[in-house]
Amino acid sequence: MARIKKSRKAKGFIDDSGPSRRERLADPDSYDSRRRKALEKKKRHQSVYEKKKAESEEDENSQEQRKTRLADKIRKLNKEKAQQS
């Protein structure tokens, strides 16, 4: 004997899946919005690229701060050594 598959026969079926993601994020007390805020506050580790970029910016800033004759002389000698190597 073959079994008959159940079918939904109710007319005007209402899809009650709840609020959309945008609506949940708009509500400050919802789980999604609290989770997003927590992720923004969480301390993230910098990538290797970001670390190198920050170091190079610090080096440029430190060089701009020291504009003395001795510092210029040392930089000039370091450039010459780097070109020779």
PyMOL Python script that loads the backbone (N, CA, C, O; Angstrom):
from pymol import cmd

cmd.read_pdbstr("""\
ATOM      1  N   MET A   1       0.832  -1.168   0.000  1.00  0.00           N
ATOM      2  CA  MET A   1       0.000   0.000   0.000  1.00  0.00           C
ATOM      3  C   MET A   1       0.897   1.259   0.000  1.00  0.00           C
ATOM      4  O   MET A   1       1.786   1.384   0.842  1.00  0.00           O
ATOM      5  N   ALA A   2       0.667   2.158  -0.916  1.00  0.00           N
ATOM      6  CA  ALA A   2       1.482   3.357  -1.044  1.00  0.00           C
ATOM      7  C   ALA A   2       1.043   4.404  -0.027  1.00  0.00           C
ATOM      8  O   ALA A   2      -0.142   4.572   0.259  1.00  0.00           O
ATOM      9  N   ARG A   3       2.034   5.091   0.500  1.00  0.00           N
ATOM     10  CA  ARG A   3       1.707   6.155   1.458  1.00  0.00           C
ATOM     11  C   ARG A   3       1.512   7.467   0.731  1.00  0.00           C
ATOM     12  O   ARG A   3       2.193   7.749  -0.255  1.00  0.00           O
ATOM     13  N   ILE A   4       0.595   8.258   1.212  1.00  0.00           N
ATOM     14  CA  ILE A   4       0.323   9.566   0.601  1.00  0.00           C
ATOM     15  C   ILE A   4       1.088  10.629   1.391  1.00  0.00           C
ATOM     16  O   ILE A   4       1.027  10.665   2.620  1.00  0.00           O
ATOM     17  N   LYS A   5       1.806  11.492   0.674  1.00  0.00           N
ATOM     18  CA  LYS A   5       2.575  12.564   1.298  1.00  0.00           C
ATOM     19  C   LYS A   5       1.627  13.617   1.862  1.00  0.00           C
ATOM     20  O   LYS A   5       0.633  13.964   1.226  1.00  0.00           O
ATOM     21  N   LYS A   6       1.932  14.123   3.053  1.00  0.00           N
ATOM     22  CA  LYS A   6       1.094  15.166   3.649  1.00  0.00           C
ATOM     23  C   LYS A   6       1.286  16.470   2.878  1.00  0.00           C
ATOM     24  O   LYS A   6       2.389  16.779   2.428  1.00  0.00           O
ATOM     25  N   SER A   7       0.236  17.205   2.735  1.00  0.00           N
ATOM     26  CA  SER A   7       0.328  18.488   2.050  1.00  0.00           C
ATOM     27  C   SER A   7      -0.335  19.554   2.910  1.00  0.00           C
ATOM     28  O   SER A   7      -1.244  19.264   3.689  1.00  0.00           O
ATOM     29  N   ARG A   8       0.116  20.754   2.765  1.00  0.00           N
ATOM     30  CA  ARG A   8      -0.451  21.865   3.524  1.00  0.00           C
ATOM     31  C   ARG A   8      -1.677  22.367   2.762  1.00  0.00           C
ATOM     32  O   ARG A   8      -1.583  22.816   1.620  1.00  0.00           O
ATOM     33  N   LYS A   9      -2.793  22.279   3.408  1.00  0.00           N
ATOM     34  CA  LYS A   9      -4.029  22.626   2.717  1.00  0.00           C
ATOM     35  C   LYS A   9      -4.651  23.919   3.229  1.00  0.00           C
ATOM     36  O   LYS A   9      -5.698  24.342   2.739  1.00  0.00           O
ATOM     37  N   ALA A  10      -4.018  24.542   4.203  1.00  0.00           N
ATOM     38  CA  ALA A  10      -4.577  25.772   4.753  1.00  0.00           C
ATOM     39  C   ALA A  10      -4.419  26.898   3.750  1.00  0.00           C
ATOM     40  O   ALA A  10      -3.334  27.106   3.207  1.00  0.00           O
ATOM     41  N   LYS A  11      -5.478  27.611   3.509  1.00  0.00           N
ATOM     42  CA  LYS A  11      -5.409  28.741   2.580  1.00  0.00           C
ATOM     43  C   LYS A  11      -4.956  29.980   3.344  1.00  0.00           C
ATOM     44  O   LYS A  11      -5.257  30.135   4.528  1.00  0.00           O
ATOM     45  N   GLY A  12      -4.237  30.852   2.664  1.00  0.00           N
ATOM     46  CA  GLY A  12      -3.772  32.080   3.297  1.00  0.00           C
ATOM     47  C   GLY A  12      -2.734  31.813   4.371  1.00  0.00           C
ATOM     48  O   GLY A  12      -2.781  32.414   5.445  1.00  0.00           O
ATOM     49  N   PHE A  13      -1.809  30.930   4.095  1.00  0.00           N
ATOM     50  CA  PHE A  13      -0.752  30.601   5.049  1.00  0.00           C
ATOM     51  C   PHE A  13       0.053  31.856   5.395  1.00  0.00           C
ATOM     52  O   PHE A  13       0.474  32.594   4.503  1.00  0.00           O
ATOM     53  N   ILE A  14       0.260  32.090   6.670  1.00  0.00           N
ATOM     54  CA  ILE A  14       0.976  33.281   7.137  1.00  0.00           C
ATOM     55  C   ILE A  14       2.388  32.881   7.530  1.00  0.00           C
ATOM     56  O   ILE A  14       2.584  32.006   8.373  1.00  0.00           O
ATOM     57  N   ASP A  15       3.368  33.528   6.915  1.00  0.00           N
ATOM     58  CA  ASP A  15       4.767  33.266   7.243  1.00  0.00           C
ATOM     59  C   ASP A  15       5.152  34.146   8.422  1.00  0.00           C
ATOM     60  O   ASP A  15       5.395  35.342   8.262  1.00  0.00           O
ATOM     61  N   ASP A  16       5.204  33.548   9.601  1.00  0.00           N
ATOM     62  CA  ASP A  16       5.509  34.303  10.817  1.00  0.00           C
ATOM     63  C   ASP A  16       6.934  33.987  11.257  1.00  0.00           C
ATOM     64  O   ASP A  16       7.153  33.381  12.305  1.00  0.00           O
ATOM     65  N   SER A  17       7.899  34.405  10.440  1.00  0.00           N
ATOM     66  CA  SER A  17       9.301  34.102  10.756  1.00  0.00           C
ATOM     67  C   SER A  17       9.939  35.148  11.662  1.00  0.00           C
ATOM     68  O   SER A  17      11.068  34.950  12.110  1.00  0.00           O
ATOM     69  N   GLY A  18       9.261  36.243  11.943  1.00  0.00           N
ATOM     70  CA  GLY A  18       9.791  37.243  12.847  1.00  0.00           C
ATOM     71  C   GLY A  18      10.334  38.450  12.122  1.00  0.00           C
ATOM     72  O   GLY A  18      10.203  38.552  10.903  1.00  0.00           O
ATOM     73  N   PRO A  19      10.951  39.379  12.860  1.00  0.00           N
ATOM     74  CA  PRO A  19      11.458  40.620  12.248  1.00  0.00           C
ATOM     75  C   PRO A  19      12.679  40.347  11.370  1.00  0.00           C
ATOM     76  O   PRO A  19      13.393  39.361  11.555  1.00  0.00           O
ATOM     77  N   SER A  20      12.896  41.236  10.424  1.00  0.00           N
ATOM     78  CA  SER A  20      14.049  41.103   9.539  1.00  0.00           C
ATOM     79  C   SER A  20      15.323  41.471  10.291  1.00  0.00           C
ATOM     80  O   SER A  20      15.265  42.021  11.391  1.00  0.00           O
ATOM     81  N   ARG A  21      16.451  41.170   9.704  1.00  0.00           N
ATOM     82  CA  ARG A  21      17.745  41.464  10.333  1.00  0.00           C
ATOM     83  C   ARG A  21      17.912  42.966  10.549  1.00  0.00           C
ATOM     84  O   ARG A  21      18.432  43.391  11.581  1.00  0.00           O
ATOM     85  N   ARG A  22      17.484  43.753   9.604  1.00  0.00           N
ATOM     86  CA  ARG A  22      17.597  45.214   9.714  1.00  0.00           C
ATOM     87  C   ARG A  22      16.783  45.718  10.911  1.00  0.00           C
ATOM     88  O   ARG A  22      17.223  46.603  11.646  1.00  0.00           O
ATOM     89  N   GLU A  23      15.602  45.147  11.093  1.00  0.00           N
ATOM     90  CA  GLU A  23      14.770  45.554  12.227  1.00  0.00           C
ATOM     91  C   GLU A  23      15.387  45.112  13.549  1.00  0.00           C
ATOM     92  O   GLU A  23      15.327  45.841  14.539  1.00  0.00           O
ATOM     93  N   ARG A  24      15.978  43.925  13.567  1.00  0.00           N
ATOM     94  CA  ARG A  24      16.617  43.456  14.803  1.00  0.00           C
ATOM     95  C   ARG A  24      17.821  44.321  15.163  1.00  0.00           C
ATOM     96  O   ARG A  24      18.051  44.600  16.340  1.00  0.00           O
ATOM     97  N   LEU A  25      18.592  44.747  14.161  1.00  0.00           N
ATOM     98  CA  LEU A  25      19.752  45.594  14.429  1.00  0.00           C
ATOM     99  C   LEU A  25      19.334  46.997  14.856  1.00  0.00           C
ATOM    100  O   LEU A  25      20.073  47.672  15.573  1.00  0.00           O
ATOM    101  N   ALA A  26      18.174  47.433  14.429  1.00  0.00           N
ATOM    102  CA  ALA A  26      17.691  48.758  14.819  1.00  0.00           C
ATOM    103  C   ALA A  26      17.275  48.788  16.288  1.00  0.00           C
ATOM    104  O   ALA A  26      17.359  49.832  16.935  1.00  0.00           O
ATOM    105  N   ASP A  27      16.830  47.657  16.812  1.00  0.00           N
ATOM    106  CA  ASP A  27      16.410  47.575  18.211  1.00  0.00           C
ATOM    107  C   ASP A  27      17.657  47.451  19.091  1.00  0.00           C
ATOM    108  O   ASP A  27      18.389  46.471  18.955  1.00  0.00           O
ATOM    109  N   PRO A  28      17.927  48.411  19.993  1.00  0.00           N
ATOM    110  CA  PRO A  28      19.173  48.368  20.780  1.00  0.00           C
ATOM    111  C   PRO A  28      19.233  47.230  21.800  1.00  0.00           C
ATOM    112  O   PRO A  28      20.318  46.892  22.274  1.00  0.00           O
ATOM    113  N   ASP A  29      18.094  46.635  22.144  1.00  0.00           N
ATOM    114  CA  ASP A  29      18.101  45.562  23.146  1.00  0.00           C
ATOM    115  C   ASP A  29      18.104  44.178  22.530  1.00  0.00           C
ATOM    116  O   ASP A  29      18.114  43.188  23.262  1.00  0.00           O
ATOM    117  N   SER A  30      18.096  44.074  21.212  1.00  0.00           N
ATOM    118  CA  SER A  30      18.047  42.753  20.595  1.00  0.00           C
ATOM    119  C   SER A  30      19.418  42.075  20.682  1.00  0.00           C
ATOM    120  O   SER A  30      20.446  42.726  20.872  1.00  0.00           O
ATOM    121  N   TYR A  31      19.397  40.773  20.541  1.00  0.00           N
ATOM    122  CA  TYR A  31      20.630  39.975  20.622  1.00  0.00           C
ATOM    123  C   TYR A  31      21.613  40.405  19.546  1.00  0.00           C
ATOM    124  O   TYR A  31      22.801  40.573  19.820  1.00  0.00           O
ATOM    125  N   ASP A  32      21.122  40.584  18.315  1.00  0.00           N
ATOM    126  CA  ASP A  32      22.012  40.937  17.208  1.00  0.00           C
ATOM    127  C   ASP A  32      22.699  42.276  17.408  1.00  0.00           C
ATOM    128  O   ASP A  32      23.893  42.406  17.138  1.00  0.00           O
ATOM    129  N   SER A  33      21.956  43.282  17.880  1.00  0.00           N
ATOM    130  CA  SER A  33      22.576  44.596  18.056  1.00  0.00           C
ATOM    131  C   SER A  33      23.567  44.587  19.220  1.00  0.00           C
ATOM    132  O   SER A  33      24.618  45.223  19.142  1.00  0.00           O
ATOM    133  N   ARG A  34      23.242  43.877  20.289  1.00  0.00           N
ATOM    134  CA  ARG A  34      24.190  43.783  21.413  1.00  0.00           C
ATOM    135  C   ARG A  34      25.451  43.037  20.982  1.00  0.00           C
ATOM    136  O   ARG A  34      26.558  43.396  21.382  1.00  0.00           O
ATOM    137  N   ARG A  35      25.280  42.007  20.172  1.00  0.00           N
ATOM    138  CA  ARG A  35      26.420  41.224  19.686  1.00  0.00           C
ATOM    139  C   ARG A  35      27.324  42.084  18.796  1.00  0.00           C
ATOM    140  O   ARG A  35      28.548  42.037  18.912  1.00  0.00           O
ATOM    141  N   ARG A  36      26.711  42.861  17.914  1.00  0.00           N
ATOM    142  CA  ARG A  36      27.496  43.727  17.026  1.00  0.00           C
ATOM    143  C   ARG A  36      28.289  44.758  17.813  1.00  0.00           C
ATOM    144  O   ARG A  36      29.453  45.009  17.502  1.00  0.00           O
ATOM    145  N   LYS A  37      27.674  45.365  18.835  1.00  0.00           N
ATOM    146  CA  LYS A  37      28.374  46.345  19.673  1.00  0.00           C
ATOM    147  C   LYS A  37      29.550  45.702  20.395  1.00  0.00           C
ATOM    148  O   LYS A  37      30.625  46.292  20.496  1.00  0.00           O
ATOM    149  N   ALA A  38      29.338  44.483  20.900  1.00  0.00           N
ATOM    150  CA  ALA A  38      30.409  43.783  21.611  1.00  0.00           C
ATOM    151  C   ALA A  38      31.570  43.476  20.677  1.00  0.00           C
ATOM    152  O   ALA A  38      32.729  43.580  21.079  1.00  0.00           O
ATOM    153  N   LEU A  39      31.278  43.102  19.445  1.00  0.00           N
ATOM    154  CA  LEU A  39      32.344  42.815  18.485  1.00  0.00           C
ATOM    155  C   LEU A  39      33.119  44.071  18.128  1.00  0.00           C
ATOM    156  O   LEU A  39      34.326  44.007  17.898  1.00  0.00           O
ATOM    157  N   GLU A  40      32.440  45.218  18.079  1.00  0.00           N
ATOM    158  CA  GLU A  40      33.136  46.469  17.778  1.00  0.00           C
ATOM    159  C   GLU A  40      34.047  46.887  18.922  1.00  0.00           C
ATOM    160  O   GLU A  40      35.117  47.451  18.691  1.00  0.00           O
ATOM    161  N   LYS A  41      33.629  46.612  20.163  1.00  0.00           N
ATOM    162  CA  LYS A  41      34.435  46.982  21.323  1.00  0.00           C
ATOM    163  C   LYS A  41      35.621  46.035  21.518  1.00  0.00           C
ATOM    164  O   LYS A  41      36.636  46.415  22.101  1.00  0.00           O
ATOM    165  N   LYS A  42      35.488  44.812  21.030  1.00  0.00           N
ATOM    166  CA  LYS A  42      36.507  43.789  21.245  1.00  0.00           C
ATOM    167  C   LYS A  42      37.841  44.208  20.628  1.00  0.00           C
ATOM    168  O   LYS A  42      37.893  44.706  19.504  1.00  0.00           O
ATOM    169  N   LYS A  43      38.896  44.000  21.375  1.00  0.00           N
ATOM    170  CA  LYS A  43      40.228  44.357  20.892  1.00  0.00           C
ATOM    171  C   LYS A  43      40.657  43.332  19.853  1.00  0.00           C
ATOM    172  O   LYS A  43      40.647  42.129  20.113  1.00  0.00           O
ATOM    173  N   ARG A  44      41.030  43.810  18.686  1.00  0.00           N
ATOM    174  CA  ARG A  44      41.443  42.915  17.615  1.00  0.00           C
ATOM    175  C   ARG A  44      42.940  43.041  17.405  1.00  0.00           C
ATOM    176  O   ARG A  44      43.515  44.120  17.548  1.00  0.00           O
ATOM    177  N   HIS A  45      43.560  41.926  17.066  1.00  0.00           N
ATOM    178  CA  HIS A  45      44.987  41.932  16.789  1.00  0.00           C
ATOM    179  C   HIS A  45      45.226  42.509  15.401  1.00  0.00           C
ATOM    180  O   HIS A  45      44.461  42.266  14.468  1.00  0.00           O
ATOM    181  N   GLN A  46      46.290  43.268  15.289  1.00  0.00           N
ATOM    182  CA  GLN A  46      46.616  43.857  14.000  1.00  0.00           C
ATOM    183  C   GLN A  46      47.237  42.801  13.104  1.00  0.00           C
ATOM    184  O   GLN A  46      47.929  41.897  13.572  1.00  0.00           O
ATOM    185  N   SER A  47      46.983  42.927  11.817  1.00  0.00           N
ATOM    186  CA  SER A  47      47.620  42.037  10.860  1.00  0.00           C
ATOM    187  C   SER A  47      49.081  42.468  10.700  1.00  0.00           C
ATOM    188  O   SER A  47      49.469  43.557  11.123  1.00  0.00           O
ATOM    189  N   VAL A  48      49.869  41.607  10.090  1.00  0.00           N
ATOM    190  CA  VAL A  48      51.284  41.908   9.882  1.00  0.00           C
ATOM    191  C   VAL A  48      51.424  43.160   9.021  1.00  0.00           C
ATOM    192  O   VAL A  48      52.289  44.000   9.271  1.00  0.00           O
ATOM    193  N   TYR A  49      50.569  43.280   8.011  1.00  0.00           N
ATOM    194  CA  TYR A  49      50.588  44.449   7.142  1.00  0.00           C
ATOM    195  C   TYR A  49      50.319  45.729   7.931  1.00  0.00           C
ATOM    196  O   TYR A  49      51.008  46.732   7.742  1.00  0.00           O
ATOM    197  N   GLU A  50      49.324  45.698   8.810  1.00  0.00           N
ATOM    198  CA  GLU A  50      48.987  46.883   9.602  1.00  0.00           C
ATOM    199  C   GLU A  50      50.120  47.241  10.556  1.00  0.00           C
ATOM    200  O   GLU A  50      50.401  48.421  10.766  1.00  0.00           O
ATOM    201  N   LYS A  51      50.778  46.232  11.139  1.00  0.00           N
ATOM    202  CA  LYS A  51      51.902  46.500  12.038  1.00  0.00           C
ATOM    203  C   LYS A  51      53.040  47.178  11.296  1.00  0.00           C
ATOM    204  O   LYS A  51      53.601  48.161  11.779  1.00  0.00           O
ATOM    205  N   LYS A  52      53.386  46.655  10.120  1.00  0.00           N
ATOM    206  CA  LYS A  52      54.478  47.246   9.325  1.00  0.00           C
ATOM    207  C   LYS A  52      54.126  48.680   8.914  1.00  0.00           C
ATOM    208  O   LYS A  52      54.977  49.569   8.934  1.00  0.00           O
ATOM    209  N   LYS A  53      52.873  48.887   8.547  1.00  0.00           N
ATOM    210  CA  LYS A  53      52.438  50.217   8.135  1.00  0.00           C
ATOM    211  C   LYS A  53      52.546  51.197   9.298  1.00  0.00           C
ATOM    212  O   LYS A  53      53.000  52.327   9.117  1.00  0.00           O
ATOM    213  N   ALA A  54      52.129  50.767  10.496  1.00  0.00           N
ATOM    214  CA  ALA A  54      52.202  51.624  11.671  1.00  0.00           C
ATOM    215  C   ALA A  54      53.655  51.936  12.028  1.00  0.00           C
ATOM    216  O   ALA A  54      53.981  53.062  12.404  1.00  0.00           O
ATOM    217  N   GLU A  55      54.528  50.924  11.908  1.00  0.00           N
ATOM    218  CA  GLU A  55      55.951  51.148  12.207  1.00  0.00           C
ATOM    219  C   GLU A  55      56.565  52.145  11.232  1.00  0.00           C
ATOM    220  O   GLU A  55      57.339  53.013  11.636  1.00  0.00           O
ATOM    221  N   SER A  56      56.227  52.025   9.959  1.00  0.00           N
ATOM    222  CA  SER A  56      56.801  52.937   8.966  1.00  0.00           C
ATOM    223  C   SER A  56      56.297  54.364   9.195  1.00  0.00           C
ATOM    224  O   SER A  56      57.044  55.325   9.014  1.00  0.00           O
ATOM    225  N   GLU A  57      55.027  54.500   9.593  1.00  0.00           N
ATOM    226  CA  GLU A  57      54.499  55.837   9.895  1.00  0.00           C
ATOM    227  C   GLU A  57      55.192  56.428  11.115  1.00  0.00           C
ATOM    228  O   GLU A  57      55.475  57.626  11.146  1.00  0.00           O
ATOM    229  N   GLU A  58      55.469  55.601  12.120  1.00  0.00           N
ATOM    230  CA  GLU A  58      56.167  56.081  13.311  1.00  0.00           C
ATOM    231  C   GLU A  58      57.592  56.513  12.963  1.00  0.00           C
ATOM    232  O   GLU A  58      58.091  57.517  13.471  1.00  0.00           O
ATOM    233  N   ASP A  59      58.238  55.734  12.085  1.00  0.00           N
ATOM    234  CA  ASP A  59      59.597  56.085  11.671  1.00  0.00           C
ATOM    235  C   ASP A  59      59.605  57.427  10.945  1.00  0.00           C
ATOM    236  O   ASP A  59      60.476  58.264  11.177  1.00  0.00           O
ATOM    237  N   GLU A  60      58.626  57.620  10.064  1.00  0.00           N
ATOM    238  CA  GLU A  60      58.556  58.895   9.335  1.00  0.00           C
ATOM    239  C   GLU A  60      58.297  60.053  10.293  1.00  0.00           C
ATOM    240  O   GLU A  60      58.887  61.124  10.152  1.00  0.00           O
ATOM    241  N   ASN A  61      57.418  59.837  11.267  1.00  0.00           N
ATOM    242  CA  ASN A  61      57.116  60.895  12.234  1.00  0.00           C
ATOM    243  C   ASN A  61      58.323  61.207  13.101  1.00  0.00           C
ATOM    244  O   ASN A  61      58.576  62.370  13.415  1.00  0.00           O
ATOM    245  N   SER A  62      59.074  60.180  13.493  1.00  0.00           N
ATOM    246  CA  SER A  62      60.230  60.418  14.351  1.00  0.00           C
ATOM    247  C   SER A  62      61.323  61.159  13.572  1.00  0.00           C
ATOM    248  O   SER A  62      62.036  61.985  14.143  1.00  0.00           O
ATOM    249  N   GLN A  63      61.458  60.872  12.290  1.00  0.00           N
ATOM    250  CA  GLN A  63      62.463  61.562  11.485  1.00  0.00           C
ATOM    251  C   GLN A  63      62.082  63.025  11.279  1.00  0.00           C
ATOM    252  O   GLN A  63      62.952  63.893  11.219  1.00  0.00           O
ATOM    253  N   GLU A  64      60.807  63.294  11.174  1.00  0.00           N
ATOM    254  CA  GLU A  64      60.378  64.670  10.989  1.00  0.00           C
ATOM    255  C   GLU A  64      60.591  65.493  12.253  1.00  0.00           C
ATOM    256  O   GLU A  64      60.785  66.706  12.174  1.00  0.00           O
ATOM    257  N   GLN A  65      60.558  64.859  13.401  1.00  0.00           N
ATOM    258  CA  GLN A  65      60.708  65.576  14.655  1.00  0.00           C
ATOM    259  C   GLN A  65      62.154  66.038  14.867  1.00  0.00           C
ATOM    260  O   GLN A  65      62.389  67.142  15.358  1.00  0.00           O
ATOM    261  N   ARG A  66      63.107  65.202  14.502  1.00  0.00           N
ATOM    262  CA  ARG A  66      64.509  65.523  14.747  1.00  0.00           C
ATOM    263  C   ARG A  66      65.126  66.156  13.507  1.00  0.00           C
ATOM    264  O   ARG A  66      65.500  65.448  12.572  1.00  0.00           O
ATOM    265  N   LYS A  67      65.233  67.457  13.489  1.00  0.00           N
ATOM    266  CA  LYS A  67      65.844  68.141  12.353  1.00  0.00           C
ATOM    267  C   LYS A  67      67.064  68.919  12.831  1.00  0.00           C
ATOM    268  O   LYS A  67      67.094  70.149  12.787  1.00  0.00           O
ATOM    269  N   THR A  68      68.058  68.185  13.283  1.00  0.00           N
ATOM    270  CA  THR A  68      69.312  68.802  13.714  1.00  0.00           C
ATOM    271  C   THR A  68      70.403  68.388  12.742  1.00  0.00           C
ATOM    272  O   THR A  68      70.241  67.449  11.963  1.00  0.00           O
ATOM    273  N   ARG A  69      71.492  69.091  12.800  1.00  0.00           N
ATOM    274  CA  ARG A  69      72.588  68.784  11.888  1.00  0.00           C
ATOM    275  C   ARG A  69      73.164  67.396  12.149  1.00  0.00           C
ATOM    276  O   ARG A  69      73.515  66.678  11.212  1.00  0.00           O
ATOM    277  N   LEU A  70      73.261  67.020  13.424  1.00  0.00           N
ATOM    278  CA  LEU A  70      73.808  65.705  13.760  1.00  0.00           C
ATOM    279  C   LEU A  70      72.880  64.596  13.251  1.00  0.00           C
ATOM    280  O   LEU A  70      73.345  63.603  12.692  1.00  0.00           O
ATOM    281  N   ALA A  71      71.574  64.767  13.446  1.00  0.00           N
ATOM    282  CA  ALA A  71      70.620  63.764  12.981  1.00  0.00           C
ATOM    283  C   ALA A  71      70.668  63.647  11.459  1.00  0.00           C
ATOM    284  O   ALA A  71      70.587  62.544  10.918  1.00  0.00           O
ATOM    285  N   ASP A  72      70.800  64.770  10.772  1.00  0.00           N
ATOM    286  CA  ASP A  72      70.900  64.742   9.307  1.00  0.00           C
ATOM    287  C   ASP A  72      72.173  64.020   8.865  1.00  0.00           C
ATOM    288  O   ASP A  72      72.165  63.266   7.891  1.00  0.00           O
ATOM    289  N   LYS A  73      73.251  64.258   9.583  1.00  0.00           N
ATOM    290  CA  LYS A  73      74.529  63.614   9.256  1.00  0.00           C
ATOM    291  C   LYS A  73      74.433  62.104   9.447  1.00  0.00           C
ATOM    292  O   LYS A  73      74.929  61.339   8.620  1.00  0.00           O
ATOM    293  N   ILE A  74      73.798  61.677  10.531  1.00  0.00           N
ATOM    294  CA  ILE A  74      73.647  60.242  10.805  1.00  0.00           C
ATOM    295  C   ILE A  74      72.770  59.586   9.736  1.00  0.00           C
ATOM    296  O   ILE A  74      73.082  58.494   9.261  1.00  0.00           O
ATOM    297  N   ARG A  75      71.680  60.249   9.361  1.00  0.00           N
ATOM    298  CA  ARG A  75      70.810  59.715   8.322  1.00  0.00           C
ATOM    299  C   ARG A  75      71.558  59.591   6.997  1.00  0.00           C
ATOM    300  O   ARG A  75      71.401  58.604   6.277  1.00  0.00           O
ATOM    301  N   LYS A  76      72.360  60.585   6.686  1.00  0.00           N
ATOM    302  CA  LYS A  76      73.130  60.561   5.447  1.00  0.00           C
ATOM    303  C   LYS A  76      74.111  59.388   5.449  1.00  0.00           C
ATOM    304  O   LYS A  76      74.246  58.694   4.441  1.00  0.00           O
ATOM    305  N   LEU A  77      74.790  59.166   6.563  1.00  0.00           N
ATOM    306  CA  LEU A  77      75.723  58.037   6.669  1.00  0.00           C
ATOM    307  C   LEU A  77      74.990  56.697   6.562  1.00  0.00           C
ATOM    308  O   LEU A  77      75.490  55.770   5.926  1.00  0.00           O
ATOM    309  N   ASN A  78      73.814  56.589   7.179  1.00  0.00           N
ATOM    310  CA  ASN A  78      73.044  55.362   7.093  1.00  0.00           C
ATOM    311  C   ASN A  78      72.576  55.069   5.675  1.00  0.00           C
ATOM    312  O   ASN A  78      72.561  53.915   5.246  1.00  0.00           O
ATOM    313  N   LYS A  79      72.190  56.126   4.943  1.00  0.00           N
ATOM    314  CA  LYS A  79      71.783  55.939   3.548  1.00  0.00           C
ATOM    315  C   LYS A  79      72.961  55.434   2.707  1.00  0.00           C
ATOM    316  O   LYS A  79      72.804  54.551   1.864  1.00  0.00           O
ATOM    317  N   GLU A  80      74.141  56.011   2.950  1.00  0.00           N
ATOM    318  CA  GLU A  80      75.329  55.581   2.198  1.00  0.00           C
ATOM    319  C   GLU A  80      75.666  54.130   2.485  1.00  0.00           C
ATOM    320  O   GLU A  80      76.026  53.384   1.575  1.00  0.00           O
ATOM    321  N   LYS A  81      75.553  53.720   3.753  1.00  0.00           N
ATOM    322  CA  LYS A  81      75.819  52.325   4.103  1.00  0.00           C
ATOM    323  C   LYS A  81      74.806  51.393   3.453  1.00  0.00           C
ATOM    324  O   LYS A  81      75.159  50.303   3.001  1.00  0.00           O
ATOM    325  N   ALA A  82      73.552  51.817   3.407  1.00  0.00           N
ATOM    326  CA  ALA A  82      72.511  50.988   2.797  1.00  0.00           C
ATOM    327  C   ALA A  82      72.714  50.848   1.296  1.00  0.00           C
ATOM    328  O   ALA A  82      72.424  49.796   0.726  1.00  0.00           O
ATOM    329  N   GLN A  83      73.211  51.901   0.650  1.00  0.00           N
ATOM    330  CA  GLN A  83      73.447  51.853  -0.794  1.00  0.00           C
ATOM    331  C   GLN A  83      74.645  50.974  -1.115  1.00  0.00           C
ATOM    332  O   GLN A  83      74.662  50.305  -2.148  1.00  0.00           O
ATOM    333  N   GLN A  84      75.648  50.966  -0.242  1.00  0.00           N
ATOM    334  CA  GLN A  84      76.831  50.149  -0.467  1.00  0.00           C
ATOM    335  C   GLN A  84      76.525  48.665  -0.258  1.00  0.00           C
ATOM    336  O   GLN A  84      77.121  47.811  -0.915  1.00  0.00           O
ATOM    337  N   SER A  85      75.613  48.360   0.641  1.00  0.00           N
ATOM    338  CA  SER A  85      75.310  46.953   0.945  1.00  0.00           C
ATOM    339  C   SER A  85      74.425  46.304  -0.079  1.00  0.00           C
ATOM    340  O   SER A  85      74.091  45.127   0.051  1.00  0.00           O
TER     341      SER A  85
END
""", "prot")
cmd.dss("prot")
cmd.show_as("cartoon", "prot")
cmd.util.cbc("prot")
cmd.orient("prot")
